[in-house]
Amino acid sequence: MQDNEIDLMRKIAKGDAKSFQELFALYERPVFNYVWRMTTNISSAEDITQDVFLKVWKNASSWKPDYQLKTWLYKIAYTTYVDKFRSEKITTELPENLIDNSLSLEQECIQQEQQKRVENAVKTLPKQQRHALVLCYYQGLKAKEIAEIMNMKTNAVEVMIHRAKQTLKELLGENHG
């Protein structure tokens, strides 16, 4: 655990808005990216991200230094997403600008089609497999961190990720496996 994160969270727990802004600047994009990959809806992802940081502000004193800050934030994002998903059906909306502008039109179309296939395949995964896969491959977390976030054993997370990858390989065929 980095000392600056401990100091930052202590200040936030005391109501220091500048420290909160610093935390927000560091983690807003990673939290948003995680939530967006789960919802594929920009508006919902923005709402959930805002809710996550509101919860961080209100509950900063509940954070324990032995818990990695990044893992704690993802856990809040995960539970906020699950709560929102329970209360309302989130619709999917793909962002218009996912492709690098330097690609040729043909390359752009192929990449866009492949990306849609992968996104659609990921959406078909059971919810927990999808969460584990996104946290692992898109957010770069280790199985142990994912286990903490999802309140599971590390072995169960590893199996879940393996099953998700197997399912995606089957759904996407040889070209994307």
N, C-alpha and C positions, 0 to 999 in steps of 0.2 A: 504494500500500500504506500503510495506516495504521500509524503508529508504535506505537500501543497494541497492535495485533495482533502486531507483531514482538516487542515486549517480552513480551507474554503467552506467545507460543510459546517464547521463550528461557527463560522461567521454568518452563514446563511441561517443557521438555527437561531442565531441572536437577532435576525431580521436585517442583516446587511444586504441591501439591494444591489450594491456594486458587485459583491461576491456572487450573488445570484445571476447577475448579467454575465459575469465571467463564465460561470457554469453553463448557462444557456448558450453562450457563444461556442463553447467547447463541444457540447453534446446535442444541441438541437438538430443538426443535420443527421448524425448517425441514428438518433431516435426516430426522426421523421422517415428516414430511408427504411428502417425496419418496419415501421407501422405501414408505410405505403406498400411495401412488398406483401404485407398481409392483407391489406384492404384493396389494393389497386385502385383506390379512389382518393384523389388528391384532397378533396374537401374533408372527407372522413379522417384522412391521415393528419391533416392540419389540426382538426378538432381534437383528435386523440393526443397528438403531440402537445398541444396547449394544455390539455387536461393533465398530462404526465407532469409537466413542469409546474402546474398549479399545485399538484399533490406534493411535489418535491419541496416547494416553498412552504406549504402548510405542515409537512411532516419531516422536515430536515433533521429535527432532533431525534427522530427514530432510527436514523441511519447509524450503523455500527461500523467503526473503522476496520474491523476484521472482515467486513463484507466489501468486496471491490465496488467502487462507486459505479463503474460502467455496468456491472452485473445488476446492481440495485436499480439503476435507471431502466434497464431492459426488463427487469421483473415488473416494475411499475407499468411500463408500456404494455407488457404481455397481459397483465391483469386488467388494465384499462381497456385494451382491445377486446378481451373476452367478455367483460361486462357490457361494453357497447354492442358487441355482436349478439349477446343474449337479448338486449333490450330492443334492438332494431336490426333489420336486415340491411347490411351494407351493400350498396350497388357498386359494380365495377365500372371504372372509367379510366381508360388508358391515357397517359399524358401524350400530348401531340409531338413533343420533341425529344424522343429517346435516342435518336440516331445521330451519329457524328456527321456534321454537314460536309465534311471533306470526302465522303463516299460518293461513288458514282450512283446515278439513279438506280441502275440495275442492282448494284451491291446493296444499296439502301433498301430496296424492295425485298431482296433475299434475306437480309439481316432482320428486317421488320417482321417478315413472315416467320422466320425461325424464332425470334424473340416471342412472338405471339403464341407459337406452338408450345414453347417452354412455359410461358406464363399460364397458359390454359391448362397444361399438364400439371403444373404446381398447384393450381386452384382445385384440381380434382383430388388431391391428396387429402387424407383425413386431417382434420384441423391440427392435431398435436404433431403429426409428422411434418406438416407444412411449417409450423412454428419452429420445430427443431432444425429443419433443413434451412430455413431462412436465417436463423440465428447463427448457424454453422457457416454456411457458404456466402451469405450476403453480408453478415455482420462480423464474421471472422472470430466467433467465440468458440472456445473449446467445449468438449462434451461436459466437463465438470461444471463450467459456468452455466451452460444451458440447463443442466440438472438442477442447479440452485434456482434458476429463474422459474423453471416449470415444476418445481417441487417433486422431482423424480430422482431415481438412482442413476448414476453415470452409465452403468451398463444398459439400462432401459433406454436412455437417450441414444447411445451408440447403436443399439438394435433398431430403434425408430428411424434414425438417419439412414442406416443401411437399407431398411425396407423401403423408405422413401426413394432412395436412389435406384433400387431395383424396379420399383413401380415406374419411375420416370424413364428408365431405360426401355422398359416394355412399351410404354406409351409413345415414346419418341422414336423407337426403332434404332437401326444401326447408325444413322447419320448423326445423331446427337448423343449417343450413349457413351 
